[in-house]
Amino acid sequence: MALAVACITPWPADAATADASTCLNSAAADCFHSFTPPGAGGALHYYSSLDPDAPATAGPTRALIAMHGHSRDANKTFEAALRTLRNADALGDTLVIAPLFQVAADKAVAGRCNTVGVPVAQPGDLLWTCGSWLEGARSASGNRVGSFAVMDALVADVAQRWPSLRTITVAGFSAGGQFVQRYIAFTQQDGKPAMRYVVADPSTWLYFDPVRPQFSADGASVTGFSVPDAAACPQMNRWKYGTDDLPAWLGRTAAQARQQYAQADISYLEGALDSNDAKGTAYRVLDKSCAALAQGSFRMQRGLAYAEYDRKLLAPDKRREVVVVPGCAHDVACVFPSEAARAALVGPSR
């Protein structure tokens, strides 16, 4: 379901009174806003470094929309993105947005994917499950709109409110990386402003072919690609790992999704230490299904293999940058603000 440009109302009620500098430094309550896409029947909330209702002035030329992980740590992701821009001395002309895809406030649900300090769902919010939002699924409340369509509406609204924007980068870490990697193929955006995407440390990837990587004996390098026995793992080529059985609400055929992904401006980030089951790798929540293991054993191996697949089979005419961030395992607060990740996340001046 495609959504039109939306309206924004502050939440909480005093958000518009926030000290402008507060939201350039932390995910304070005053930086949390409510976004209601027309036709959605519910609201999405997000942190913003700039007040969306402030009088128009000379505005930012770039925006960084940073997607949270499985724990829905939008506050931590927002602050990591702020540090990224501050380290690059780019906060002066870059808007930072961190959406929050809500789940039901019931502890039996939210307790599995919740972060301290993140506001719980309110009546009238759009709701998903802990894992549905990251694959574009329709909301469990409101008018059952897809999470990709909601992101489209947010991007459109940001572009309308800040017409000075020339570039919007949508970046996601962990489950947010899964969201962004699939969103690239199914977004309905028209490319204005120019869109860029950064996929960081996702657990799994969307492949557009039945091939999967073959690894060297030590698992450190990709030796080629082959078509595994699908009978041994029937879900391997099904959505969200492949393009078989695409949900109708995504609004694209497999061929259209592949073409759109191949043409996009995409960068990849991988934590150098996110390559085993050690402490700090969030191995407990790593997808270990047969469909996931067909992509590699750990996140970094899966990411490097996908970048190789992209360069060789998907978009050989594109320069796909994959940056391995030294010293970082599975932590957005380490990966995003790093010097290694800066060029991908900040992007070029336009």
C-alpha positions in Angstrom: 0.0 0.0 0.0 1.6 3.3 -1.1 1.1 6.1 1.3 1.0 9.8 0.5 2.9 12.6 2.2 2.0 12.8 5.9 1.4 15.2 8.7 3.4 15.4 11.9 2.2 16.4 15.3 4.6 16.6 18.3 4.6 13.9 20.9 4.9 14.4 23.8 2.9 17.6 23.8 5.9 19.9 24.7 8.2 18.5 22.0 8.1 21.8 20.0 9.6 23.6 23.0 12.8 21.6 23.1 16.1 23.4 23.3 17.4 23.1 19.7 20.8 21.9 21.0 19.3 19.1 23.1 18.3 17.0 20.1 21.8 17.4 18.5 23.2 15.5 21.5 20.8 12.9 22.9 17.6 11.1 22.4 15.7 13.2 24.8 11.9 13.0 25.2 11.5 16.3 23.5 13.1 14.9 20.4 10.4 12.2 20.0 7.7 13.1 17.4 4.6 11.5 16.1 4.0 10.8 12.4 0.6 9.8 11.0 0.6 8.9 7.3 -2.8 9.5 5.6 -4.7 6.3 5.2 -2.5 4.4 7.7 -5.0 4.5 10.5 -2.2 4.9 13.1 1.0 6.7 14.0 4.7 6.0 13.8 7.1 7.8 16.2 10.7 8.9 15.5 13.5 10.9 17.0 14.7 13.9 15.1 17.7 16.2 15.5 15.6 19.1 14.2 12.1 20.2 15.2 9.8 19.3 12.2 7.4 22.1 13.2 10.0 24.9 13.5 9.7 27.9 11.2 11.4 27.3 7.9 15.0 28.6 7.7 18.0 27.7 5.7 17.7 24.0 6.1 19.9 20.9 6.0 21.2 19.6 2.7 21.5 16.0 3.9 19.4 13.6 6.0 20.4 10.4 7.7 17.5 8.1 8.6 18.9 5.5 11.0 16.9 2.2 11.5 17.1 0.4 14.9 17.8 -3.2 15.5 15.8 -6.1 16.8 15.6 -4.6 20.3 14.1 -1.5 18.7 16.8 0.6 20.3 15.9 3.7 18.4 17.3 5.9 21.2 20.7 4.2 21.0 20.7 4.2 17.2 19.8 7.9 17.1 22.6 8.8 19.4 25.1 6.7 17.4 24.0 8.5 14.3 24.4 11.9 16.0 28.0 10.9 17.0 28.7 9.9 13.4 27.8 13.3 12.1 29.4 15.1 15.0 32.7 13.2 14.4 32.5 14.3 10.7 31.7 17.9 11.6 28.6 17.5 9.5 25.7 18.1 12.0 25.4 21.6 10.9 23.9 20.6 7.5 22.6 17.1 8.2 19.2 16.1 9.7 19.2 12.9 11.7 16.0 10.8 12.0 15.5 7.5 13.9 12.1 5.8 13.5 10.7 3.4 16.0 8.5 0.5 14.8 6.3 -0.2 17.8 5.1 -3.6 19.1 2.2 -4.1 21.6 3.1 -2.8 25.0 2.2 -6.2 26.5 5.3 -7.5 28.3 4.9 -11.0 26.8 5.4 -9.3 23.4 7.5 -6.2 23.9 9.8 -7.9 26.5 11.4 -9.9 23.7 12.4 -6.8 21.7 12.5 -3.8 24.0 15.2 -1.3 25.1 15.3 0.7 28.3 14.4 4.3 27.7 12.4 3.8 24.5 8.7 4.9 24.9 6.2 2.1 24.9 3.3 2.0 22.4 0.4 4.3 22.9 -3.2 3.9 21.8 -3.5 4.7 18.1 0.1 3.6 17.3 0.9 1.4 14.3 2.0 -2.0 15.7 4.1 -4.8 14.4 5.6 -7.9 15.9 9.2 -8.2 17.0 10.2 -9.6 13.6 7.5 -8.5 11.1 8.5 -4.9 10.6 11.9 -5.8 9.3 10.6 -7.7 6.3 8.0 -5.1 5.2 5.0 -6.8 6.8 1.7 -5.1 7.3 0.9 -3.6 10.6 -1.2 -5.5 13.1 -3.2 -2.3 13.8 -4.6 0.6 11.9 -5.3 -0.1 8.2 -2.6 -2.9 8.0 -0.1 -0.9 6.0 3.3 -2.3 5.2 6.4 -1.1 7.1 8.1 -0.3 3.8 5.2 1.9 2.7 5.4 3.7 6.1 9.1 4.4 5.5 8.2 5.7 2.0 5.7 8.1 3.6 8.3 9.2 6.2 10.9 9.9 3.5 8.4 11.8 1.5 7.4 13.9 4.5 11.0 14.6 5.4 11.7 15.8 1.9 8.6 18.0 1.9 9.4 19.6 5.3 13.0 20.3 4.5 13.0 21.2 0.7 16.7 22.1 1.1 17.6 18.4 1.2 19.6 17.1 -1.7 20.4 13.6 -0.4 18.6 11.2 2.0 20.6 8.2 3.3 18.6 5.4 4.9 20.9 3.3 7.0 20.1 0.3 9.2 22.1 -1.8 11.7 21.4 -5.5 12.6 17.6 -6.1 12.1 17.5 -2.5 10.8 20.1 -3.6 8.2 17.7 -6.4 7.2 14.9 -3.9 6.9 17.0 -1.5 4.7 18.5 -4.2 2.5 15.0 -5.4 1.6 13.5 -1.9 1.5 15.9 -0.9 -1.2 14.2 -3.4 -3.6 10.7 -2.5 -2.8 10.6 1.3 -2.0 8.2 3.3 -4.2 10.3 6.5 -3.9 10.9 8.4 -7.1 14.5 9.3 -6.2 14.0 12.9 -5.3 16.0 13.9 -3.3 18.8 11.5 -4.3 18.5 8.3 -2.2 21.5 6.4 -0.7 21.4 3.3 1.4 23.7 1.7 4.0 23.3 -1.9 5.2 25.2 -2.7 8.4 25.6 -6.1 10.0 22.3 -7.8 9.2 21.6 -11.3 10.2 20.4 -12.4 6.8 20.2 -11.1 3.2 17.7 -11.1 0.4 19.2 -13.0 -2.6 17.7 -12.5 -6.1 19.1 -15.8 -7.5 19.0 -19.4 -6.2 22.8 -19.4 -5.8 24.5 -19.2 -2.4 28.2 -18.7 -1.5 30.8 -21.4 -1.2 33.4 -20.8 1.4 37.0 -21.8 1.8 37.8 -24.5 4.4 38.4 -21.9 7.1 35.3 -19.9 6.2 37.3 -16.8 5.7 36.8 -16.3 1.9 34.2 -17.0 -0.8 35.4 -19.4 -3.4 32.4 -19.2 -5.7 28.6 -19.5 -5.9 26.5 -22.6 -6.6 22.9 -23.6 -6.5 22.3 -25.7 -3.3 19.8 -28.5 -3.1 16.5 -26.6 -2.5 14.8 -29.8 -1.3 17.1 -29.9 1.7 16.0 -26.4 2.8 12.7 -25.5 1.1 12.5 -22.0 2.6 16.0 -21.0 1.3 14.6 -19.1 -1.8 11.4 -18.0 -0.2 10.8 -14.5 1.1 12.6 -13.0 3.2 15.7 -15.0 2.1 14.8 -15.1 -1.6 12.2 -13.8 -4.0 9.9 -16.9 -4.2 6.4 -16.3 -2.7 6.7 -12.5 -2.5 3.8 -11.0 -0.5 1.5 -9.1 -2.7 1.6 -5.9 -0.6 5.3 -5.4 -1.4 4.1 -4.2 -4.9 6.9 -5.5 -7.0 7.7 -8.6 -9.0 11.0 -10.4 -8.4 12.4 -9.1 -11.6 11.4 -5.5 -10.7 12.9 -5.8 -7.2 16.1 -7.2 -8.6 16.4 -4.4 -11.2 15.7 -1.7 -8.6 18.2 -3.1 -6.1 20.9 -3.3 -8.8 20.5 0.3 -9.7 20.5 1.7 -6.2 23.4 3.6 -4.4 24.3 1.1 -1.7 27.2 0.7 0.8 27.8 -2.2 3.2 29.3 -2.1 6.7 30.5 -5.1 8.7 31.9 -5.2 12.2 35.3 -7.0 12.0 34.6 -8.9 15.2 31.1 -9.9 14.3 32.5 -13.1 12.9 32.1 -15.8 15.6 29.9 -16.7 18.6 31.9 -14.7 21.1 30.6 -12.2 23.6 29.5 -9.0 21.9 28.3 -10.7 18.7 24.7 -11.2 19.8 25.0 -14.7 18.5 22.0 -15.8 20.6 19.7 -13.8 18.3 21.5 -14.6 15.0 19.3 -16.4 12.6 20.5 -20.0 12.4 17.8 -21.5 10.2 18.9 -23.6 7.2 18.1 -20.6 4.9 20.3 -18.3 7.0 23.2 -20.8 7.3 23.2 -21.2 3.5 24.4 -17.6 3.5 27.3 -18.2 5.9 27.9 -19.0 9.6 28.3 -15.5 11.1 27.2 -12.0 10.2 30.5 -10.7 8.8 31.0 -13.8 6.6 27.4 -13.4 5.3 28.0 -9.8 4.6 31.2 -10.2 2.7 29.7 -13.1 0.7 26.7 -11.0 -0.2 28.9 -8.1 -1.3 30.8 -10.5 -3.5 27.5 -11.8 -5.0 26.4 -8.2 -5.6 29.6 -7.3 -7.4 29.8 -10.4 -9.5 26.2 -11.5 -10.2 23.8 -8.7 -9.3 25.3 -5.4 -10.3 28.8 -5.9 -11.8 28.7 -2.4 -13.3 28.3 -0.8 -9.8 31.0 0.0 -7.3 29.7 -1.6 -4.2 31.7 -0.5 -1.2 32.0 -2.9 1.7 33.8 -1.5 4.8 34.9 -3.8 7.6 35.0 -1.7 10.7 38.0 -2.7 12.9 37.5 -3.3 16.6 33.7 -3.6 16.4 31.5 -6.6 17.1 27.7 -6.3 17.0 27.3 -2.8 18.4 25.8 0.2 16.5 27.4 2.5 19.0 30.8 1.2 17.8 30.1 0.7 14.1 28.2 3.9 13.1 30.5 6.5 14.8 33.7 4.9 13.6 36.0 6.7 11.2 35.8 3.7 8.9 32.0 4.0 8.5 32.0 7.8 8.1 32.1 8.1 4.3 29.2 5.6 3.9 27.0 7.2 6.5 27.7 10.9 5.9 27.9 10.7 2.1 29.2 13.3 -0.3 28.4 17.0 -0.1 26.1 18.0 -2.9 
